Amino acid sequence: MSADMPKDPSGKPMWYGRRRSHKLRAGRQTLLETLLPELMIADPASHEPVDFGPDFGPSADAPSRELRLEIGFGAGEHLSGEALANPEVDFIGCEPFVNGVAALLADIEQMDLKNIRLFDDDVRLLLDRLPAASVSRIYILFPDPWPKYKHNRRRIFQAETLTALARLARDDATLLFASDHMGYVAWALAAGLQHSEWRWTAETPDDWRLPPKDWVPTRYEAKALRKGDKPAYLTFKRIPREFASH
Ligand SMILES: C[S@@+](CC[C@H](N)C(=O)[O-])C[C@H]1O[C@@H](n2cnc3c(N)ncnc32)[C@H](O)[C@@H]1O
């Protein structure tokens, strides 16, 4: 990862978000202790490359099996909705906010979802460990806007994340960014347009004013819509490696 994002003295990316809010109900606490360890895709404390094993994601036996990644899933409504609608697709969800992880675990159990794995920490501790060219769709939905100029560097959507995502994205993979914060939308668009491995796909205003088809709403999106705000939906494609300039 580049020098742009703030790091702690050990070189680990600095984390500024909330880890926890209200006390969890006993059932959700139990899910964190029992179900979460079964679903963890990797140990956040390790630097080892992630091995999906035979039953998850693309493998030697199933190289074209589709894998999607959601970064900052919040309470997981979008992730569980997508996983339910696409049982043939595998999903990795990253979210360091414990209450959000617990809410998703409750849905995974209740919906009996088998195609989700989790990483309960900062996604930047995972990206460089995922296999190259393994992910076909990435969602960054309503990320924390860090609106103050002096905090802009904390934004997750920036050049170094795009470079890390380009490595693990398959050729022509989709990267979907949504936000109701127009300052962040402009920032994300500029970062995507300046990046040599991603291209913005919009051809008409509706391509960014409206969500893509089969869209599963998110909690923050619903909140924005209730306030009368109009989110933007930016879709980028990973330029195939043979055409991408470096
Ligand atoms: C504003 S919330 C949006 C949640 C959800 N995507 C939605 O639209 O309802 C942003 C989420 O991103 C998570 N987040 C922030 N930085 C992250 C990072 N580096 N890695 C993974 N998740 C992150 C936060 O914990 C928070 O839950």
The ligand as an SDF file (V2000), in Angstrom:
LIG
                    3D

 27 29  0  0  0  0  0  0  0  0999 V2000
  -21.4490    4.4010    6.2820 C   0  0  0  0  0  0  0  0  0  0  0  0
  -21.3160    2.7030    6.6020 S   0  0  0  0  0  0  0  0  0  0  0  0
  -22.2070    1.9580    5.2310 C   0  0  0  0  0  0  0  0  0  0  0  0
  -22.6250    0.5430    5.4930 C   0  0  0  0  0  0  0  0  0  0  0  0
  -23.3310   -0.1660    4.3300 C   0  0  0  0  0  0  0  0  0  0  0  0
  -22.4570   -0.3420    3.2010 N   0  0  0  0  0  0  0  0  0  0  0  0
  -24.5920    0.5520    3.9240 C   0  0  0  0  0  0  0  0  0  0  0  0
  -24.6010    1.1390    2.8320 O   0  0  0  0  0  0  0  0  0  0  0  0
  -25.5660    0.5070    4.6890 O   0  0  0  0  0  0  0  0  0  0  0  0
  -19.6260    2.3550    6.1450 C   0  0  0  0  0  0  0  0  0  0  0  0
  -19.1300    1.0560    6.7070 C   0  0  0  0  0  0  0  0  0  0  0  0
  -17.8260    0.8040    6.2020 O   0  0  0  0  0  0  0  0  0  0  0  0
  -17.0800    0.1900    7.2370 C   0  0  0  0  0  0  0  0  0  0  0  0
  -15.6510    0.4330    6.9300 N   0  0  0  0  0  0  0  0  0  0  0  0
  -14.9940    1.6090    6.9970 C   0  0  0  0  0  0  0  0  0  0  0  0
  -13.7060    1.4620    6.6720 N   0  0  0  0  0  0  0  0  0  0  0  0
  -13.5370    0.1400    6.3840 C   0  0  0  0  0  0  0  0  0  0  0  0
  -12.4100   -0.6410    6.0260 C   0  0  0  0  0  0  0  0  0  0  0  0
  -11.1930   -0.0950    5.8980 N   0  0  0  0  0  0  0  0  0  0  0  0
  -12.5770   -1.9710    5.8470 N   0  0  0  0  0  0  0  0  0  0  0  0
  -13.8130   -2.5310    5.9730 C   0  0  0  0  0  0  0  0  0  0  0  0
  -14.9110   -1.8310    6.3290 N   0  0  0  0  0  0  0  0  0  0  0  0
  -14.7810   -0.5120    6.5350 C   0  0  0  0  0  0  0  0  0  0  0  0
  -17.5530    0.8710    8.5050 C   0  0  0  0  0  0  0  0  0  0  0  0
  -17.3010    0.0960    9.6810 O   0  0  0  0  0  0  0  0  0  0  0  0
  -19.0380    1.0480    8.2230 C   0  0  0  0  0  0  0  0  0  0  0  0
  -19.8060   -0.0140    8.7240 O   0  0  0  0  0  0  0  0  0  0  0  0
  1  2  1  0
  2  3  1  0
  2 10  1  0
  3  4  1  0
  4  5  1  0
  5  6  1  0
  5  7  1  0
  7  8  2  0
  7  9  1  0
 10 11  1  0
 11 12  1  0
 11 26  1  0
 12 13  1  0
 13 14  1  0
 13 24  1  0
 14 15  1  0
 14 23  1  0
 15 16  2  0
 16 17  1  0
 17 18  1  0
 17 23  2  0
 18 19  1  0
 18 20  2  0
 20 21  1  0
 21 22  2  0
 22 23  1  0
 24 25  1  0
 24 26  1  0
 26 27  1  0
M  CHG  2   2   1   9  -1
M  END
$$$$
